[in-house]
């Protein structure tokens, strides 16, 4: 079991202050996980699932970062649809890199519409080396076949 620390962070996207938490093991890792929250949830997740995931990853030696999109949880701004969160994801990646030195490859872990957001944006983000899209979905006509 790895020793880790959790650190809160405030970072900016689109002029709004967003809130996140990094779980970082003592040993450095090149691989990290950015946890993207789905639906109208915040960084803890229902039944604390995102908190528990972040801590289990850290215990396994893998740093992670979970955050509230603009307009959700403790973050400022207006609530956004899943196809509008690219700037927040990019800002979260920047913040994660500063809190977890050594991370050069990031897995985008997303639930529900956050899984769909990761599928839409990962190809544009060179730091994204893999995805774990759980229950991706589409609910807008322009994204449907």
C-alpha positions in Angstrom: 0.0 0.0 0.0 1.3 3.4 -1.0 1.3 6.5 1.3 -0.4 9.4 -0.3 -1.7 12.9 0.4 -4.8 14.8 -0.7 -4.6 18.4 -1.6 -7.3 20.8 -2.4 -6.9 23.3 -5.3 -8.6 26.3 -6.8 -7.9 27.0 -10.4 -9.4 29.1 -13.2 -11.4 28.3 -16.3 -13.3 30.9 -18.4 -12.8 33.5 -15.6 -14.4 31.2 -13.0 -12.7 29.7 -9.9 -13.0 25.9 -10.0 -12.4 23.5 -7.1 -10.6 20.2 -7.2 -8.7 17.7 -5.1 -5.6 15.8 -6.0 -4.7 12.4 -4.4 -1.0 12.0 -4.9 1.2 9.1 -3.8 4.7 9.8 -2.3 6.3 7.9 -5.2 6.2 9.7 -8.5 4.3 8.3 -11.4 4.3 9.2 -15.1 0.6 8.0 -15.3 -2.3 9.8 -13.6 -6.1 9.7 -13.8 -8.3 12.7 -14.3 -11.7 11.8 -12.9 -14.5 13.5 -14.9 -17.8 13.8 -13.0 -21.0 12.9 -15.0 -24.3 14.6 -14.8 -25.3 17.1 -12.1 -22.8 15.7 -9.5 -19.8 17.1 -7.8 -16.3 15.8 -7.2 -17.3 13.4 -4.3 -19.8 11.5 -6.4 -22.9 9.6 -5.4 -22.1 7.3 -2.4 -18.6 8.9 -2.4 -17.6 6.9 -5.4 -15.2 9.4 -6.8 -13.5 10.0 -3.5 -13.1 6.2 -2.9 -11.8 5.7 -6.5 -9.2 8.5 -6.0 -8.0 7.1 -2.7 -7.8 3.5 -4.1 -5.8 4.8 -7.1 -3.4 6.7 -4.8 -3.0 3.6 -2.6 -2.0 1.7 -5.7 0.6 4.4 -6.6 -1.4 6.3 -9.2 -2.1 10.0 -8.7 -5.6 11.4 -9.5 -7.5 14.6 -9.7 -11.2 15.1 -9.4 -12.9 18.5 -9.7 -16.2 20.4 -10.1 -17.0 21.8 -13.5 -18.0 25.4 -13.6 -21.4 25.9 -12.1 -21.3 22.6 -10.1 -20.4 21.8 -6.5 -18.1 24.5 -5.1 -17.1 25.9 -8.5 -18.2 29.3 -9.8 -20.0 30.0 -13.0 -23.0 28.8 -14.9 -23.7 25.1 -15.2 -22.5 23.7 -18.5 -23.6 20.9 -20.8 -21.2 18.0 -21.3 -20.2 19.3 -24.7 -19.1 22.6 -23.3 -16.6 21.5 -20.6 -13.4 21.3 -22.8 -11.9 24.5 -21.2 -12.6 23.1 -17.7 -11.0 19.8 -18.5 -7.9 21.5 -20.0 -7.6 23.8 -16.9 -8.0 20.7 -14.6 -5.2 18.9 -16.5 -2.9 22.0 -16.0 -3.7 22.1 -12.3 -3.2 18.3 -12.0 0.2 18.6 -13.6 1.3 21.2 -11.1 0.1 19.1 -8.1 1.5 15.8 -9.3 5.0 16.4 -10.7 6.2 13.7 -13.1 2.7 12.9 -14.6 3.1 13.1 -18.3 0.3 10.7 -19.4 -3.3 11.0 -18.2 -6.2 8.6 -18.3 -9.5 10.4 -18.7 -12.0 8.4 -16.5 -15.5 9.6 -17.1 -19.0 8.5 -16.0 -22.1 9.0 -18.1 -22.1 12.3 -20.0 -18.5 12.8 -18.7 -17.6 9.6 -20.6 -19.1 11.1 -23.7 -17.2 14.4 -23.1 -13.9 12.5 -22.8 -14.6 10.8 -26.1 -15.3 14.2 -27.7 -12.2 15.9 -26.4 -9.5 13.4 -25.8 -8.3 13.3 -29.4 -7.5 17.0 -29.1 -5.5 16.7 -25.9 -2.0 15.3 -26.2 -1.7 14.6 -22.5 -4.6 12.1 -22.7 -3.1 8.7 -23.3 -6.1 6.6 -22.5 -9.8 6.7 -21.6 -12.1 4.8 -19.3 -15.6 5.8 -20.6 -18.2 4.3 -18.2 -21.8 4.3 -19.6 -21.2 7.0 -22.3 -24.4 8.4 -23.7 -25.8 10.9 -26.2 -28.8 13.0 -25.5 -28.8 15.7 -28.2 -29.9 15.4 -31.8 -26.7 16.8 -33.2 -24.7 14.0 -31.6 -27.0 11.2 -32.6 -26.6 9.1 -35.8 
